[in-house]
């Protein structure tokens, strides 16, 4: 009996250890701590329309990425003419609408590539958090999982050329928002916006701390939690005015900062790999984009930069993705690249002939990313060579980032939400 009991205990332990892999919640933009990484084994590289678990049409359109908790998937959409916002909750099981909340708003100027629903929600066991803005008012709300409103804040006016797109993150009992605003290239009569990193109590919305930031141009980078070896958690983010900076996530107190790193707007979110923190900067001209590798700490420094050239293309909007010391990037205008995180050595560069706005995610040893035509590219996370594994056409444009939870892949186009995977274990990339 003892061997049988030991085997049963071992089997149970392995099942418990494996359960979070596929059941992992996707609580924010790019999932766990903004890494964009999932260890799910039940998502195919190639599929057809017959393989969808479900597909639903969304009211309005938007670029908001899904956030998932348990059997609920949350996202924001909006009417492109009236700016009415739709906070939406669907069942992960069958795609049925669980609840919908509509909020009247004011139409205002947006960049042609933006939308009234470009902010991705964050979610925990109790609430889902989301924001949007007009020039006169910034709305930040928390909803209970049944759709009732837990709290609502007006964070004041918001100045931007392009439209709102700040996505919140969670840390302990706080929800944190990078509220970056415009202070340069203003039209006559416009007043500069005030930029802050802000933290609120998740349960009540009470403001806990607010740290002023340098306002230059609007930056959309979403922070992440960096934990140095033997050190305390740090809230790390990037922007044009503040460079790469670290705050105590509990108090907002400054740990360190390295200013002057980025000469242009930061849109992609920072990541860490190979002992460095990476950020990207660029513009709609793309030619002067670059990646900066920062050695973090009390005396931070730029380890190296990778600039656009004939051998490397640095993204402007899409964030980077890492696997060990290999960092992969999808360039906005038709290239994929891989480089070594510790040294900056470029492993390979490949033309893809596709434009990307959504950020890549990695599912084990495969990289998934939506191009602007609505095609999901699946590329091997292989530092030795570029290998295209599959292309899956959704039939509608997209500028969103994919999400993974419960062993399923959730894909948002302008006005549809798709779910695929979760039915059987799939082989890894070869």
N, C-alpha and C positions, 0 to 999 in steps of 0.2 A: 504493500500500500504506500510506503514512504516514497518509492520512486515515482509512483503515479501521482501522489500529492505534489511532489516536487515539480513534476512535469506540468501539472495543472497550474501551479503557482507561476511557473516560468511563462507558460502560455498566456495567462492573464496579465502578467507584467508586461509582456511584449505587446499585447493588444492595447493596454492602457498607454504604453509609451508611443505606440504608432497612431493612436486615435487622434491626437491634436494635429498631426501632419495634414490630413485631409480635412479635418473639421475646423482648422484654424480660422478665426474670425479675420475679416478684412476691415479694420476699424477706421481707416483714414486713406487719404490719397497715397497710392502706391503701397498700401498694406502695412505689414509689421514694421514699425519704426521708419517707414518711408523707404525701405530697402527694395521693394518691388519683387521680393523673393517668396516663392512657395515651394514646398516639398511634395505637393500633390502628385499622385501616381495614376490618376484616373482621368487625365485630360489628353485627348488625342492631338497629334500634330496636324492631321488632315481630317476634314469632315465635309459633309454635304448638308443640304437643307433637311434631309431625312434624319440626320443625327441630332437635330436640335431637341433638347428637352422641352423647350417652349420659346416662343417669340411673341412679344407684345408691342403694340403701337403706343407711343407715349404722347400725351398732350403737349403741343408746342414743340420746341427743340432746344438743344443745349449741348454743352461740352462737359458738363459735370460727370465725374466718374462715380461708379457705384461704391457704396459702403455696405458691408454685410455683417449681420449679427444673427446667428442661429438660423431660423427659417424665414428671415426678413431681409430684403434688399432695399436700400434707400437711395434715392437720388433726386436731384433738382432739375426741373425743366422750366420753360418759360414761353409765353406767346411772343413771337418776334415783332409783332406790331404794337401790342398794348403794353408789353413788359410785365404782364401778369405772371407772377411766379407760382409754380406748382411744386409743392413738396410731396413726394410720392413714396409709397411703400408697397412692395409687391412680395408675394410668396415665392421663396426660392424653390418650392416644390413644383408648382404648376404655373407660375407666372400670373396668378390671379391678383387683382388689385385689392390690397388689404385696407388702405386708406389713402385719401388725397386731400390736401389742404391748398386752397387758392388764396393768393394775396394780390390785391390790386396794387399797381405801381405806376411809375411815370416814365414814359418813353424818353430816352436821351441818347446822345451820341455814343456810338460804339465803334471800335475798330472793325473793319470789314471781316476780320477773321475771328472776332469775339462773339459773345452771345450774352443774353441776360441771365444765363444759367451756366456760368463757367466755374463756379466754386463747388468743390466736392465736399460732401458731408463727412463728419466724424461720428462714430457711434460707439456706445458702451452698452452694458447690460441694462441700463435704465433709460438712457436718452439718446437722441440723435441731434447733432448740432450742425447748423448751416448758416451762411451769411449771404447777403446781396446788398446792392446799394443803388441809390440815385445820387446825382450831384449834391442834393441837400441832406441826404439821410443814409446812414449805414445801418442796416438791420442785421442783428445777430440773435438767433432763436435756438431754443432747445425744445424738442418735442418728446413726450413719453412714447413708448413703443406702440401704444394704442392710438396715437395720432393727436391726443390732447396736448395743448401747449403747456410746457413746464415753466418757461420764462421767456421774456423778450426784452432786448436792449436796443436802444438807438445810440450808436457810437459816434454820431455827428456827421458832418458833411464829409464828402469824399471826392478828392480831385484826381482826375485821371484822363489821359488821352484815349485809353483803350477799353475801359470798362472794368468792372470788379471781377476778381478771380482768386481772392484769398481763401485758402482751405485750412480749417482748424486742425489741430492735433490734440492728443490727450496725454496727460502726465499725472500719475497718481490721482488726486482729487480735483485736478485743474483741467480746463480746456484753454488752449493757448492759440492766439491769432496773430499772424504777422500782418500788421495794418500799414502797408507801405503806400505812400501817396506822391503825387506829382508836385515838383517845385520848379522845374525848368521847362523850357519850350511851351510856356503858357500863352494863350491867346490874350489879346488886350482886354483888360478888365477882370481877368481871372486871378484869384488869390491862391498862393501856394497851399498845398495840403500839409497837415501835420502827420508825421509817421511815428508809429509806436509798435513795440512788441507788447502784447497785452495778455493777462491771465485772469481767468474767472473761475469761481467755484462751480463745479459741474452741477451740483444739486440746486443751487439758488440763482446762479448768474452774478453773484456779488463779485465785484472787481477786487482782485487780490493784489496785483501789482501792474504797473504801467511804466515802460521804459521808453523815453524819447529816442527816436532814431533820426539819422540825417535824411532829409527829403531832397532827392534830386529828380530821378525819374521813377515811375512806378515799377516795383519789382515784385514778381509773383512767386518767388522761391518759398517753399514750405520747409520749416525747420525739422530737425530730427534730434534725437537724444544720443549724445556721444558720451561713452564712458571710458575714460583712459584707464590703462592698467593700474590698479591699486588706487584709483581716484574716484571722486564722486561724479554723479550724472551731470552732464552739461547740455544746455539747450544751444544748438549750433545752427546758425543760419547765414545767408549771404545776401548782399545787396550792393548796389553801386556805391552808395554813400558810406556804408559801414564796412565794406569789404567782407571778410570772414570774421564772425564774432561769436563769442560764447558767453552765455548768461547762466546763472544759477536758476534752474527751472522752478524752484520753490519760492524764490524771492525776487528774481529779476536782476540781482546784483551782477555786475560785470566781472567775468573771469579773465578774459583776454580778448583782444581784437587786433586784426591786421587790416588797416585801411589802405585804400589806393590800389587794391588788387585788381579791381574790375573797372575798365574804362567805359563800359556800356551797360545796358540793362541786364539784370539776371532774371531769368524765367525758370529754367530748369532748377530742380532742388538738389541740395548738396548730398553727397554720399561719402562713406569712408571705405578705404581699401588700402592694403599694403603700407599701413602706417601713416597715410596721408588723408586729408580731407579734400575733396574735389568739388570745384564749382565751375560753372560755365558762364560766359558772357558773350553778348552779341547784339546784332541789330537785324533789321529786315534786309540789309544789304548783304549780310552773311559773310562776305569776303574777309572781314577782320575778326571773326569769332575766334575765341581761344578757350582752352581748358587750363585752369590753374590748380596745381597740386600744392597744398599747404601742409607744412609740418606744424601740428598744433602744439599748444602749451603756453606757459607764461611768457615765453619769448618766441612767438610764432614767426615763421618765415616762409617765403615762397621757395619750394623745393625745385620746381620747374614749371614751365608753361609749354603747352602744345598749341601752336597756332595753325590756322588754315594754310595749307600748302598743297603741293602736288602729291605728298605722301600721307597727309592727314586732313580730316575734315571735322571741325569742332561744331557740335550742335548749338543752336540758339534756344529753341523751345523744349525739345525732348530732354529729359534727365538721363544721366548715365546709369549703367547697371553693371554690377560686378559679380564675378565668380572667382573666389580666392583672390589672387593677385592680378587676374585679368580683368580689365575694364573695357566694356563694350559701349559703343555709341552709335546712334542712328542720326545722321545728319538731316536737317530739314529738307534739303534739296537733292536727295538721291544718292547717298553713300552710307555704307556701314564700315565701322573701323573697330580695331581692338588694339589696346596698348597695355604695357606692363606697369602696374601701379607703383612699385617702388622706384623704378628708373625712368619711366616715360618712354621707353623703347616702343616704337610702333610695330606691332606684329603683322598687321595686314590692313589694307584699305580696299574696299570693293564697291563699285558703282551698282546701285540698285534700281535706278530709274523710277524711284517713287518718292513722294514728298511725305514727311512725317511731322505731325504736331503732337500726337499722343506720345507718352513716355513708354519705353519698353519695360516689360516685367520678365522675370526668369522663373520658369517652372523646372526645377532640377537642372538638367543640362540642356534646356531649350530656352531660347529667347523669343517671346511673343510681342508683337507690336502692330498696331493698326496704322495703316497709311491713310492719307486724306481722302482717298477714293473708297475707303471702307473695306480694304483687303487686309486680313490678318496675316502678317508674315511670321513664319516660324524658322528661326535660324539656330544652328548648333552653337552652344556656348563653348566654342573651341578656339583656344588662342593660337593654334597652329595654322588654321586655315578657315576661310569663309565657306560655309556650307548651308545652302538654302534647303530646308527640309520640306516646306509646304507653303502654299499661298491659298487662303480661304476667302473668297469674295462674298461679302455680306450684301452687296447690292445697293448700298447707300453710303454717302460720305460720312466721315467721322473725324473729330479732333480730340477724342477721349482716350483715357488710359484704361486698360483692362483690369479686372479684379478677379480674385480666386478665393473661394471659400467652400467648405463642405465637399471638397474634391471636384468642384464645378467651376467652369470659366464663365464669367459674366461680361458681356460685350455691349457697349452702348454706341450706337450710331447717332446721327442728328435726332432722329425721332423714333427709334426702336431700341428695345432691350432684348438681347439674346442670352440663352443659357445652353451650354453644351458640356458634356463630360459627366463623370461620376458613375458610369455604368460598369466599367471593367478596368482592370489594371492595364496600363499601356507600357510598352517597352521604352527604354530611354533612347536618346539619340545615339546613333552609331556613325 
